[in-house]
Amino acid sequence: MATTEKFVGTPRKVTAHLTQNENLSFEKSAPGKKGYKLAPLDVPEVDAAALLGGAVRDEIGVMPELSEIEIIRHFTRLSTWNYAIDLGMYPLGSCTMKYNPRVNELVSRLEGIAEAHPYQPAHLSQGVLGIVKLLQDCLIEICGMDAITLQPAAGAHGEFTGILLARAYHASKGNARKHVLIPDSAHGTNPATAASCGYDVINIKSNAQGGVDVAALAQMVNEDTAALMLTNPSTIGVFENEIHRIADVLHDKGALLYMDGANMNALVGKTRPGDFGVDVMHLNLHKTFSTPHGGGGPGSGPVACKKILEPFLPTPVVAQGADGLLHWNYDRPDSVGRVRMLYGNFGMFVRALAYILANGPDGLRQTTEDAVLNANYIRAKLQDLYELPYNTPSMHEVVFSDKRQTKNGVKTGDIAKRLIDYGFHPYTTSFPLIVPGALMIEPTESESREELDLFVDAMRQIAREVDENPELVTSAPHSTRISRLDETTAARKPVLRWKAPPAPTPVDVDTPAKEW
């Protein structure tokens, strides 16, 4: 069946396009081909063996040999297979795949910034240290906190650092405490973080509105509780409207409130975690402040905290000396130590600061409002066809379930794969776990109403296909180069190395062609 016949309705976004088969560079290789030509040496050759002894490697191993045009075409064709935010919407919930403004990239490539070396002396680094200091000041103000470290390299790394701060704080009082409380609506990395820091993990069930049951929390918090790790808004897109009471319950027992700030895209410019009782939190610069996400990274997960935790921040920290110059201060006896080589992902600091300064306070607030508006627009347009497990108002993302579609044998993963045929990256499937068969959708502020309408049309069309021809959905995608994969085997037994196939049997040129 042709690709176009796989659509019951007329797709408004996608038409079939030419794709080419592409072998590996090793498979394209032929001996003697080169993509370069070097001039003859104009200096004496060096005896490598005399210099390096047994460390000399005589053979470089099997490497592909290709001409320049073959290399260019190979990687250009591969690039056309990728889906990117520059091509279309990423409705991945919780991941916040927002647009990366080009001004960020321009600023990060300025010569004095891009070529700054981490071992430069402080008097030659006042510009880059100023960038670090200004970004810290901005993030502290946005979060309502007192201090911050930019060292952590990702959100989960930020979680780890934040809980290390909490542990060091409690230990300084003579008791590191024993357990961390984590709601079932939290990000999946939270329990692993707490366990990695030596804490027992105690789970808290959500109430009917998808929030923390404050009465149950009060029964669980005691003098052995180090912290509550709260994702707010949670992974079902719900804001904890009793957050002040939650903070009071913890503080009354000497425990800390840790906030997973991965969903700050719903809060920036509207409310500050420090103002509603949060003691320590991490941010994801790639989620909230538009630095590259995923394979385009690297990530960055700054950790902001209240004054009581400042002595324990990773070393070094930016400080201003008596001479008025900025420098790195290593003299911090209570610090948890380094959590990363050098000072963090500086290129991401530049991009995040460019985004903050380009938007300003009003622009950041508008970004938040647009993100929440877009999520609620999708909710309003789809809730008649997809089950909405919680009626609590949505923030930056909306979570549906596949409850209505499973009656026809179609699950959330099937719907997500069918969405590929309509030109969209799949939403987040089967997460959060408290929603069976979850469809987690986060449009971010990047998307126009026109793009949202295309997405809504696709989702409504898929819902009709589920009722009229479910096999069409359960066998999707139909427009991709490769259809359904055995994802379980691919995850558990990946083939990570290419091996040359056996040499073909030589053909006897004297044999008539019909017998070959």
N, C-alpha and C positions, 0 to 999 in steps of 0.2 A: 504494500500500500504506500503510495507517495506521501511525503510529509504533509502536504497541504490537505490530504484527505483525513488526516488524523485530527483535524479540528472540526468539531461539530458546528461551531459558530465561525464567524469571521474574525480572526485575531487582528486587533488594531495596532499592535506593536511590532510583531515579528513576521518576517517572510523568510523563506528558505534562502540560504546564501551558500556560495561555493566554499567548500573546505577541501583541503588537500591532505592526502596521506603523508605522513612524515616519519621517515626512519630515524633512528638514533644517529648521532654524528659518527659513532664508531662504524655503523653499518654503511654509511656513505663514504667512508674512508677508502683511499687508494694510495699505495706506496709512492712516495716521491712528490705528492702534492704539497704546496705551501701557500700560506696566505701572506707571506712577507718575503722581503729580500734585504739582506744586510750587507753593508759595505765591508770590504776586506779589513781585517784588523790592522790598525796603524800603530799598535803597541806590541811589545814582545809577549808571546804566550807565556802563561804561568803554569808551572808544574803543580797541578791540583793535588796530586798524591803527596808531594813534598809538603804542601801547605796543610792538608787536612788528614793525611794518613789514612787510616781505615775508614774514616767517615765518607770518603769519596764514593759516589755512586756512579758506576760505569754506564748503567742502562737506566733510561727514564721510564721503562715499562711500556705497555701498549698505549699509545696515544693516537687519537684520530688525526689523519692527514687530509686536509681539505684546502681548496683554493679560497681566496677572499670572498668571491661572489657566492660560493656555496655556503660559507659560514654566515654571511649576511642574510641570504634567503632562508636558511635554516632557522635562525633565531627570529627573523621577522615573521615567518609563518607560525612559529610556536607562539609568538606574542598575540597573534590574532585569535588564538584559542582561549585566551584569558578573559574572564569577566572582571571588570573593574568599576570603581565608583565613577570614573570618567565616562563610562559607557552607559550606565543605568543604575537604577535603585538597588540598594542592598537592604532588604527589610529584616535583616537579622536582628532579633530581639536580644537585648542585654549586651551585644557587642558594639552597638553605637557606631556603625560604619558611616561616618559623615564625610562630607566633601573636605578635601585638603586644599585651602586657597593657595593660588599660585604666588601671592605676595609672600607667603611663608617661605616658599622655596627660593624666591629671589633673595630675600634677606639672608637666608642660611648659607647662600653661596657667595656672599660678599667676601672679598679676599681676606680682610683682616679677621673675619669671623671663621670662615671655613678652614683657614690654614693655621689657626691658633693651636699651639702645641701645649698639652697639659703640663709639661715640665718647664714652660717659660717662667722666668722669675716674676714675682708679683708686680714689680714696677713696670714691666712690659705687658702686663695682662690686665690693666685697669679697665679696659673696655669690656673684655669678656667677663671679668668679675662683676662689673656693673650690670651686665645682662643678668647674671645669676642673682644678684641682689635685688634688682627690680622685679624679676619674675617671682622671687620669694615674697617680696612685699605685696605684689598683686594677689598671689594665691592666699596669703595669710588674710588679706582683707576680704576676699571672696568667700573664704571658709569661716571667717569669724574666729580665727585661732591666734595664738601668740607666737608660735615658732614653727619652723618647717625644715625638712631635709629634702634635697632633690636627688639623693644618691640612688634610691631603688630603681631597678631597670624595667619594672613592669608592675601591673596591679597586684598580682599574687606576691611579688617580692615586697611590695609596699605593705601588704597584709602582714607578712612575716616580720618586717621591721617594726610595724606598729605594735604587734603583740610582744615583740622583744622589749619594746619600751615599757609596756605595761608590766611585764615580768620584772624588769629591772626596778621599776618604781616600787612594786610590792616588796621585792627583795630588800630594797633599801630601808624598808620599815620592819624588816625581820621576818617576813612571811611572804614567799612568792605565790602562795595560794595553790589550789589544786585543779580547778576546772574552769572551763569557759562555756558559757551558754550560747547556743546558736539556733535561731529560728529555722524552721523547715523551709522558709521562703528566702533564705540567704543564698548568696552565690556558692557554687559547689566547692570552690577553693577554700572557703572559710574553715570547715572542719579539718582539712589537711594542714592548714596553717597552724591552728591551735595545737594539733597533735605534734607537729614538727617542733613546736616551742615547748613541748613537755607537758602539756595540759590534757586532762581528760575532757572529752567533749560530751556535753549534755544537750540533747535536742529539745526544742520547744515547739509544740504544735500550734499552727495558726488557728485563729478563730474564724467564724463564719464569714467575716468581712475580709479575710486574708491578712489580717494584722496580728501583732503580738497580743496574746491574752495577758493583760496586765495583772489580773488576779492570780493567774497561774504562775506568772513570773515572780510575783512577790513571795509565793510559797517556795520557790526554787532557789532564790538568791540567799546566800549566807556568807559567813566569814571565810569560806573556802573558795568563793567565787572571785575569779580574777577580773573577768570582763564579760560583757555581752557583745557579740559580734553581730551587728545589725546592718543589713543592706537597706538603705532608705533613699528613695523609694525602693521597694522590694522587687524581686524578680518577677512578680506578677503585675508590676507597674502601679502598686498601691503605696501611697504615702502613709506613714505611721502617724495618724492624727492624735495619738496619745503619747507622743514622743516625750513631752515634758514629764509625764507621770513615769514613763519607763526610766528616764534619767534619774528621777528622784528615788525610785525603788533601788536602783543600783548604788547611788551615792550614799544612801542611808546605811548601807552595809559596807561602805568603803570600796566597792567595786567600781570599775571604769566602764564607760560606754564607748566602744569602738564602732565607728561607722565605715562600712565599705562604701566608698564614694564613687563607685563605678557608674552610678546613675545620676551623677551631679548635673547631667545635661537637662534634668528637669528642675533644678533648683537654682542655678547660677543667676544672680541678680534679683532673685525673689525671696530667698531666705538663706540664712547662714547656719550650718550645723553647730558651730560653736555657740550660737545664741540659743539653741534648744537643747543644750546639755551634753553635746558630744565632747569627749576628752581627747580622742585621737582618731585620725581617719587617713585614708589614702585617697589619692586622686589618680585618674588615668588620663595623662595628657593626650593620649591617642583617642580617647572616647569623648572627652569634654572639650578639649582645647585644640582639636583639629590636626594633630600631628599624625603621620602615617600609621596605619594599623595593619596588623597581620604581616604578610610577607614583605610589605613595604616598610616595616618598622625602622629602627628598633623602638620598643616601647619605653615608657617612663612612668614611674609610679610614686611621685612625691608623697611624703607623709607629714601631715600638719598635726600639731598638738597644742594643748594648753600649757601654761607656764610650769605646772607641777612636773611635766614630763620633759621639759627642755634640757635639763642636765644630762639626760640619757641619749640624746640624739646622736646618730652616727658621726664620727669624726672624719674629716675636718668640717668646720662650719665657716662661712664667710663672716669676717669681722672687720671693723674699721680701726686702724691703729692710731696712735697718738699723732702721727704725721699726716693723718687724714686719708691715707691710702688704704684700699681694701687688700686683705690678705686671707689666707687660709689659717684658721686657728686649730692647732692640733692638741693644745693643752686642755684636755677635757677628761679629768680622771674618772668621772662617773659614766662616760659614754659606753654604749654597747659595742663600740668599735666600728670598724669599716663593715659595710654590707656589700660594697662593690668596689672594684678597682677604680682608682682616681676619683672623679667627682660626679659621675652620672653621665647620661647621654646628652652631652651639651648641644648637639644639633637639634634635639627635640626641645630643649629649653628655648632656643632661638625661635623656632617655629611657633611654639605656644605663646611666647611673649608677643610675637608679631600679630597673632590672632587676637590676643587680648587688647593690644593697643589699637589695632585697626578697627575693632568693634566699639571699644569704650564701654562705660557702664551701661548706657542706654541700649547699645547694640547687643551686648551680652544678655541683657534682660529680654530683649526682643527675640533673640535666638531661643531662649528657654521657652518663651510663650509660643513661638512657632512650632517647636518640637512637640509640646503638649497638645497644641491645636491639631497638628497633623495626625497624631496617634488617635485622638478622639474622633476625628473625621473618618478614619478607617473603621473605628469601632462602630460609629453610627451607620456606616454604609454596609456593614457586613453582619451585624448581630442578628438579623432576621434569618440568615442562612447558616451561621456557625454558632455553636453553643458558647455562651459567655458564662464561665463558671463563677465569677464574682461580679456583683453589681456595683461594687465600690468604684467611685470615679477613677478613671485611668489617668496616669501622668504621662510619661514620655513613651510608653509602649502599652500595647494591649495584648492580652493573652486570651485566645479562644481555645476550645477543645474540639476534637474530632468526633464527639459523642453522636451527633446526628449522622455523620458519614459512615461510621462503623456499622450501622445497620445494613449498609450495602457492601460491606466487606472492604471499605476503603479507610486507610489510616492516615495519620498526619504526614508520614513519610511519603506516601503515595501522592498526596496533594502537593507537597513540596516539589517532588520530582516533575509533576505535571506542570507546575508553575514555570519550570525551565523552558518548556515549549512555548510559553508566552513571553519569553524574553526577560524574565526576572530571576535574580539570584534567589534561591529558596530562603524562606524565613527560618528561624530557629525551631527545630522539631523536638518534641518530647521533653521539653524543659520549660519551666521548672517542674520538678518531679511531683509536686503536690497537685498538679493538674494533669490527670491521665490524658495522654494523647494531645499534648499541648501544641498550639500554633502560636508562637511568640513573635510579634511583629513590632518593629521599631522603625518608623520612617525617618526619624530625625528631622531637623529643620531644613535640611538641604533640598527637600523635594517640593516642587510646585504642585498646585492643585491639579494641573493637567497630568502630571506623572502619577499622582495618587489616583486619579480617575482611571488611568490605564491599569494600574494594579488592582483596583477594585473591580473593574470589568473582568479582568482575568480570574480573580477569585470567585466572582459570581458565576462566570461561565463554567469553571471547574465544578462548582457545587451542582450546576445543572447536569453536567456530564456524569457526576457520581450517581444521580438519580436515573439518567437515561441510558448510560453505557459505562458502568463502573470499570469494565475491563480496560477501557481506553485509558483510565487513570491509573489503574494498578500496574499497567505495563509501561507507563511513561518513565523517562522522557523518550520522545520519538524524533526529536530534531537534533540530537547531539551526535557527535562522532561515535561515541560508545554509549550503549544504553545501560541497563541495570548491571551493576557489579555485585560480586559476592563481597559485601562490605566487611562481614565478620572475618572471613579468611584474609582479606586485604589488610585488616588491622592487626590480626594476630600472626600472620605469616607473610609479612611484606618481602618482596624480592628487591633488595637494595643494591645489588651489584649486577652489572651487565657482563655476560659471558659470551665470548665469541662462539657462534654456531660451528659445528663441525664442517670442515672443508667439503664442498660438493664433489661428487664423484666425477672425474674427468670424462668428457664426452668424446667418443671416437669419431673424428671428423669424417672417417671413411664410411661410417654407417649412414644409410639413407635416412633422410629427415623423418619419413613416416615411421621409422622404427625407434626414433629417439624417445 
